[in-house]
C-alpha cells in the first residue's frame, strides 16, 4: 500500500484509529467488568468463586509486567506495526478468558498477554500516529480517535456482552468478543500506510534544542495530577457493576440490564465530552477546561450513594461520563504547552505508562478497602478524594510561556520540514524512531 495523500487521507487515519481503539480498548476495558460478578459466583453457580481482590489483581499484574514496553519499544517502532501486532495479541488474550477453567494463574497470565497487546495497539501508538499526521487540529483528530473508545465501550455490554452471555453463557461471550477484536487488523492494513514519516538521521541545525531537563515542576504536576485523577475514574468504572449489586440490584437479569444501560449513558456522554473538551482546549485555556471536567465528576460522585432512586444510575452515568473524559483528551494537549517537540516523546513515554499504572492498580486498592470495611462507602470516599487531588495538582500548573509554546510549534515545523527534505534526497534515510 502506498502512502496516500490528499485532504481525506489524514481524517481517514483518525477514523481508523477510532475504530481500532474501540475494538481493542473500548470493548475490553469497559466490557470486561461486566463479567466480574460472574467470576465471583460460586462454582456451583457456574462461576469460579474468586474474591474481589483476586479478580481486580489481574489488570494491575498485567500492567506491571508490561510497564516498560511503552517507553522502550512503542516510541521506537512504527505505529502501524505496533497496532497490527498488538491487536492480534489482544484478540488472542480475550478469547483465552473464555477458555479459563478457574485457575487464577491462568487468569493473570491472560491479563499479561492482553496488556502486552494494549501497550502496542492502545492509546500511545495512536497518539504518536495522529500527532505526526496532523500538524493542525490535533484536538479534533484525537477526539475522533478517542470517540471510538467511548462509542464501542458504550455498546460493549448492552449490545454485546449482555445478549451474548444470556444466549451462550459468559465463556462463549468472551471468546466472541475476542473474535471482534481481530477486526482491527484489516482496518489497520487498509487505513494506515506502510511508509510513515520519520525523522532524519542527520541533525537539523534549525530545530530549537531543549537546553533544560524536562523533569521540571510542570512535568511532576502533570504526572501526579493526571495519574491520581485517572486512577479515581478507574476505581469507579471497574467496580461499578459490583457497586450496583451492593446497592440492592440483586436479580442478575436486572443487574445486567441496569449496568448495561448505565454504561451506555456514561460513555455516550463521554463521547460528547470528548468533542466538547477538545473544542474547548483549542479555544480556551486548557487549565480552565480541565476544571470544568472535574466539576462534573465532583457533582456526580455523591449520586453513587442514591443508586436505588428512580433513574439514579442513569443520571450518575450521564454526569460522570461527560466529565471523566477531560483527562484523556486535554492532558496530552496540555503537555505541548510546557515541552517542545524534542522533549515530547520522552515526556509522553513516561506519563502514559504511569497513568496506566494508576488506572489499573487503584481498582485493586479499592477492592482491598472493600475487604477491610465490608462495603463500598469508605472506598468511594477515597476514590472521590483521589479525583479531587488530581484536579488540585493540575490547577497548580504554572501559566504556560508563550515562548515555550512557540518553541514547540517552530521546532515541530522545522523538524518536519527537515524530514521531508531529507527523504526527498534519500528516502532510505528515514527511520522508525517516533517523534511527537
N, C-alpha and C positions, 0 to 999 in steps of 0.2 A: 504494500500500500504506500503510495507516495504521500508526501506531505501536502495537505490541502491548503489552498489559500482562498481568500475572499472574505467578504464580510460575514458569511454564515458559518465559517469554519470554527472560530473561537466559541460562539454560542452553542454549537453542536457539542463541543468538548465539555462545556459547563453542564449541558443537559445530560450527557452520558455519565458524567461524574455523579450527578444526582441519582440516576438510575442505579448505578453500581453501589454507591453509598447506601441507598435504600435496601438493596439486596443483601449486602454483606455486613452492614452495621445496623440499619434501622430495624429490620425484621428480627435479627437475633438479639440485639441489645434490649429492645422493648418487648419482644415476644417471649424470650426465654423465661422471664419472671412469671409468666402465666403458668408455667409448669412446676414452679417451686412447691406449691401446696400439694401437687400430685406426688412429688418426690417425698414429701413429708408423710403421706399416707402410709399406713402400716402395710406390711407385705400381704396380709390377708385381704386388704382393700385394693391390692394391685399396685401399690407404691413400693418404696424402698425403706421406709421407716427412718429416714435421715432427720437429724436435728437442723434447726435454722442455721447455727454456726457452721455445721458441716456443709450445708448447701451453699451458703454465701462465701465460703472459703475458696471455692473453685475459681471464680473470676480473679480474685487477687493473686492466687498462686500463678495462674497463667500470665498475669501482668508482670509479676516479679521476675519470673524466669525469662521473659522475653523483653525485659526493660531496655536493654542496651541495643536491641535490634534497630530501633529508630535512628538514634544518633550515629550508630556505627555503619549501618548499611543503607537505610532508606534514602538518606540525604546524598549518598554517593552513587546510587543506581538510577537508571532511567525510570521515571514514574510509570511508564507503560508496562515495563517488565515486572515491576513490583506489584502493580494492580492485578495483572494477569495471574501471576503465581499465587499471590495472597488470596485471590478469590477462590481458586481451586482448593486451597488448604482450608479455607472457611467452610466450603461446601462439604468437604470430607469430614470435618470435625462435627458439623451439625448432624449429619447422617449418623455419625458414631454415637451421639447422645441417644438416638432412638434404639440403638442396639445394646445399650447398657443392661446389665443383669443384676445391678445392686452393689457393685464394688466401688467404694469411694476412690480408690487408687485409679481405677479406670476413668472415673468422672473427672478427677483432677488432671490426668494426662490429656483428656479431650479438651479441657479448658486451655491447657498449654498449647495444644495444636491450634485451637481456634484463635487464641490471642496472637500466635505467630502469623496467621493469615491476616488478622486485623491490623497488625503493625504495618504490613506491607500493602494491603489493599484499602486501608482505612483513611482517616482524615489527613494524616501528614502527607501521604503521597499525592492526594488530590489538592491540598493547599499548595504544594510545590508546583504541580502541573498548572494550576489556574493562575498562580502568581507569575509564572513565566509566560503564560499565554496572553494574559490581559494586562496591558500597560495602563489602561484606564478602566473605570467601572469595576474595579476588583470587588467592591462590596456587593454589587449586584450579581457578579459571577459566583461568588462564594454563597450568596443567599440561594441561588438556583441549585447549586450542588447540595447544600445542606437541606434544601427543601425535600430532597429525596429521602433523607433520614426521617424527617417528620411525616411525610406522606406514607411511606411504606411502614413506618413504625405505627402510624395511626390505624392501619388496617391489619396489622400483624396478628392481632388477637380476634377482633370482631369478625373479620372476613377470612382468616386463615387458620390460626391455631385453634380457636374455639370450635368452628364447624368440623375441622379435620379430626380433632380429639373426640368429639361426640360421635363422629361417624366411624372412626377406625381405632380409637384409643390413642393415648398420648405418645406411645412409642412410634407408631407409624406416622403420626403427625410430625414428629421431629425429623424423621427421615425425609418426608416430603418437603419440609422447609429447607433441608439441606439441598435437595434437588433444585429448589427455586434459586438458591444462591449461585448455582452453576450458570444461570442465565447471564451473570456478569461477564463471563468470558467472551461470548460472541459480541456483546456490546462494546467491550474494550477493544477487541480486534477490529471492529468496524469503525469506531469513532476516533480512536487515538492513533496518530500517525507513528510509523516506525521510526522515522527520523525526527528527533526532537531537538530544539535549540539548546545548545550547551556552550559553556564559556570556553574561551580560547585558553590554550596552554601558555600563551605569551602574556606577560604583564602588560597592563594598559596604563600608560602614564597619566591619561586624562581622568582616570577614575579616582575620586577622593578616597584616601585611605583612612581607616579608623586608627586613630592615634591613642585612644584610651581603651581600657578594658571594658567590655560590655557588661561586666558584673558590677553595675553601679546600683544606686538606690532605686532607680526606676525598675531595673531588672528584678530585684528582690521583691519589690512590692507587686509587680506583675505576676511573678512566680507564686508568691504566697497567696495573694488575693484571688487569683484565678483558680488555684488548686483547691483551697478550702471551700470556695463557693460551689464549684462543680462537684466537690465531694458531698456537700449537703444536698444538692439536687439529686445526685445518685442515691443517697440514703433514702430519699422519698420514693423515687421511681422503682428501685429494685425491691422495696418492701411493700409497695402499695397494695398489692392483692392480699398479702398477709395482714396488713393493717385493716383492710376491709373486712376480712374474716373475723378479726378480733372485735371489730365494731358491731358485729351482730349478723353479718351475712353468712349464715351457716349452711344454707342449702347450696349444694355445689352448682346447680344449674343457675340459680340466681346470682351467686358469687361470680361465676364465669361471665354472665351477661353484664352485670354492673361494671366489672373490671374492664371488660372489652369496650363498652361504650364510654367509660370514663377516659380510658387511654385514647380513644378516638377523639374525644373532645380536647384532651390535653395536647395531643400532638397536632391536631388540626389548628388550634390556636397558636401552637408553637410555630407552625409553618407561617401563619400570618405575622407572628412576631419576628421571624427571621427577616422578612422583607421590610417590615416597619423599622426594625433596628438597623438594618443595613442602610436603608434610605436615610435614617436619622444620623448614622455615622458619617455619611457623605455630606451632610448639610449642617450639622451642629457639633459642638464639642463632644468628643466621644465619652468623656467622663460624665457629662450630663445625661447622655443616652443610657449609660450603664446604671446610673442612679434610678432612672425611670423603671428599668427592668427589675431592679431589686425591690422597688416599692411594690410592684405587682406580686412578686413572690412573698414578700412580707405580709401582704394583705390576705394571701391565700392560706398560709400555714395554719392559722387558728381554725380554719374550716375542717381540718382533719379530726378535730375533737367533736364534730357535729355531723358525722357522715350519715347517720340514720335519718336526718331530716330530709324531707322531700326535696329531691334534686340536689342534695348536698354534695355527693361525689362529682356530679357533672359541673356544678358551679366551681368547685375546687379545681377540677381539671382545666376548665377554661381560663381561670385567672392565673393559676400557677404555670400552665403551659405557655401562655403568652409571655410571661416574664422570664422563664428559665432559659430561653434561647439566647439571651443577651450575652452571656459569657462566650458561647461558641462562635458567635458572629463578630462581636465588637472587639474582643481581646486580641485576636490575630491582627486586626486592622490597627488597634491601639499601639501594638508593638512598633509599627512603622513610624510613629510619632517620636520615638525615643532612640531608634537604632537605624543605622544606614544600611545600604544594600550589602555591604561586606559582612556586617555583623549578624544580619538576619538569619542565615542558615544555622549559625551557632546558637543563637538565642532560641529560635523556634525548635531546634533539635533537642533543647533541654526542657523548655516549657511544656511542649506537647506530651512527652513521656511522663513527666512529673504530674501533670494534670491527670493523666490516665491512672497513675498510682493512687492519687486521692480519690478519683472517681470509682475505683474498684475496691480499695481497701476500706473505705468508710462504711459501705453497707455491711461489711463483716463486723466492724466495730459496733454498728447498730444492733446486729444480731447478738453480740456478746452482752451488750447493755440490756437487751430484752431478757436474756437468760438471768442476769443479775436481778432485775426489777420485776420480772414476771409479766410485763405488759409494755406497750409502746409509749406510754405517757412521757416518761423521762427521756428515752431515746429521741423522741420527736422534738422535745425542748432543746436538746443538744444539737440536733440537726438544724433547727431554726437559728441557733446561736452561730453555727458554722457559716451559714449563708450570710448572716449579718456581718460577721467578722471579715468575710471575703469582700463585701462591699466597702467596709471601712478601710481595708488595706488599699483597695483601688482608688478610693477617694483621697488618699494621701499622696497620690502620684503628683509630682511637680508639674507645673504648666509646661507643655512641650515647647521647645525652642523652635521658632520659625526657621532658623539656620539649619537645625538638625533635620527638619522635615525636607528642606530644600536639598540638603546633602543626600538624603535618601533618594529623592526623585532624580537629581542630577547624576548621582552615582549609578543608579539603575539604568538610566538612559544611556550614559556613556558606556557602561558595560555591555548593554545590548548592541549599541552601535559598533563597538569593537568586535563583538562576537560575529555579527553579520559580515563585517569587513573581512575578518579572518577566515570565515567559512567560504566567502566568495573567492578568496585567493587559494585556500587549501581546505576543501571540505573534510578531509581526513583528520584535520586538526581538532575537530570537535570531540569533547569528552563527555561522559555521562555525569560529571560532577553536578550536583544540584546547587543552584543559586536562587535566591528569592529576590 
